[in-house]
Amino acid sequence: MAAGEQKPLRRIADAFDSLAATVNLRSVPIEAAHFSDACSRVSILFSCLGIAFKFAEMDYVSKVEDLREASKSISTLQSMLELDIKGNCVRQGGSHSRNLLRVKRGIDMVKVLFEEILSANVNSLKDPASAAYSKVFAPHHGWAIRKAVAAGMYALPSRSQLLKKLNEDDESARIEMQKYITSSKSVIGYVEELFLSRELGIDW
């Protein structure tokens, strides 16, 4: 196994660092393939969190796969949105725009989770994961899903178990999580601006 594959957290942080560098150029649009490739690396984190985030893993993976397929014929995220606007299907279930918004929430959830983990500095992930879910996903979920997630929180791995799965120690994980927090913030802002600048909203 290659060194990069043994360090999934590092691969995630590096991928988003590369995306953020493109965002910071401002004049260069994000390529759909570049975006979907970076997002696909995040999937392992949802699987590491177990049953509480199984719904998120399945939903996220399918939507990233849709964006990856779309990227074979649509070059940029901007073009993806414009095509759906022309087709009057932005908010339709299964549209690339809708899937892009859902994927954005997934990377946002991980960002908030990392922020909570770093600030709490405790071994239990229950409070950090609950806070991240409440901030990002809960407002868009019905009662049944919220209740199922709350029950699953008791089956979360501990922080030390999560780091072992990711093949990191506390110090290296802190560095990579912080790198992801910083870079994903730029990427999330970019995606949100794509929607907001076209008056499409992001709370649907």
N, C-alpha and C positions, 0 to 999 in steps of 0.2 A: 504493500500500500504506500502510495506517495505521501510525503510529509504533509502536504496541503490537505489531503483527504483525512489524515489523522487529526487535524486541527480544524474542525468545521466552524468553530466560532471565529477563528482567524480568517478563514475563507469568506465568511459572511461580512466581517468588518472590512476586509480589503476590497471586496466587490462593491460595497456601498461607498467606500472611500473613492473608488474610481468613478462611480456615478456622480458623487458630489462634486468631483473635480470638473465634470462636464457641466453640471448645473452652474457652478461658479464662473464658468466662461461666459455665461449669459447669452451670448450670441449663437450658441450651438444647441440645437434641440436634442433632447434625449432620444436615442435610438430605441425602438421597441424591443429589439433583440437584446441589447445591452441591459435594459431594465428588467426584462423577464428572466434573463440569466441570473442577475444578482438576486432577484426575489426568490428564485427557485432554491437558492442555497439556504433560505430562512426556514424552509419546510422542516428540516431536521429538528429545529428548536421546538416546534409544536409537538412533534412525535416524542421528544424527550420529556415533555411536560405531562404526558400520559392522558388518562381518560377525561380530565377536566377540560382539556382543549382539543379533544378528538374532533368535535364538530368544526373547530377552527382549522384544524389540519386538513380535513377532507375538503372543506369549502375553499380554503386557500389554495391547496394544490391544484384543484380542478380549474380555478380561475387563472392561476399563473400559467397553467398549460394552455388555456384558451389564448392568453396574450402571446405565449411563445409561438403557437400556431399562426396567429394573426400576423406576427412579426415577419413571417416568410413572404408576405405580400404587402404589408404596410410598414413603411420605414421608420416612422417616428410616432411617439405618443400623441403629438399634436395632430398628425394626419389621421390617427385612429379616431380621435374625438371629432374632427371635422367631417369625416365620412359618416359617422353616426348622426351628426347634426343634419347633414344633407339628407340622410335616409329617415330622419324623424324617428329615430329609435334609441336615443340616448338612454332613456330610463327603462327600456324594455328588458325583461328578464333574459339573460344570456347575451346582451349586447356587450361589445368590447369596453365601452365606456363604463357601464355598470360594473363589469368585472374589474376594471382598473381601479375604480373607487373602493371596491371590496378588498383588493390586494393592498391598496394604500392603507386601509385600516389594519390589515395584518401586520405590516411593517411598523405602523404606529404603535400597535399593541406591544410589540417586542421592544420598541424604544422605551415606552413607559415602564415595562417590566424591568428592563435593565436599570433605568433610573431609580426605581423603587428598591431593587436589590442592592444597588450601590449605596443608597442613602440609609437603608434599614440596617445593613450589615449584621443580619441574623441568619441562622442556619435554616429556619423554616421559610418556605416560599409561599405559604398560604396568604399572608398579608400583602406581600408585593404583587402576587398574581391576582388576588382579589381586587386590589386597587387598580391594576392595569386593566382588568376586565371591565370594572365599573366605569372607568373613564372613557374607554374606547368602544367596546362592543355592547355593553348592557343597554345604552339608550336605543339601540337598533334591534334589540331582541325582545321577544314576547316572554311572558311569565314562565312558560314551560321550560324554555331553554335556559333562562336565568337560574331557575331552580335546579336544573340538572347540572349546570356548571358549579353552582354553590356546593352541591353534594360531592362533585368530583374533586373539589379543592382539597379534601381530606386525603386524597390519594396522590397528591403531588410528591415528586421526589424532594429530598432536602437540597439545600444549596450545595453541600459537599457532594451529594450523589449526582446532581446535575453537572457539576464541574468535572467529575470523574467520567461521565458519559461524553463530555466535550473534550476530554483529554487536556484539561487546563488546571493550573493551580490558582490559588486565590489572586496572586499578584498579576499573573498573565491574563486571567479572565477579566480583571478590573481594567486593564489596559485596552483589551479588545472590545469590551462592552462600552467603554467610554468613546472609543473610536467610532463604533456603530451609532451611538447616541448622537454624536456630533454630525456625522455624515448623513444619517437617515433624516435628520431634521431638515437639511437642505433639500433632500429628495422629496420628502413629504410636502414641504412648502411648494416645491415646483409643481407637483401633481395637483395640489389644491388650487394653485393659481391658474392652471389650465382650465379648471372647471369654473372658478369664480370670475375669471376675466371674460368668460362667455356667458356669465349670468346663469349658470346651470345649477349652482348650489352644490353642497357636499353632504348635506344631512338627509339623505334619502337612501 
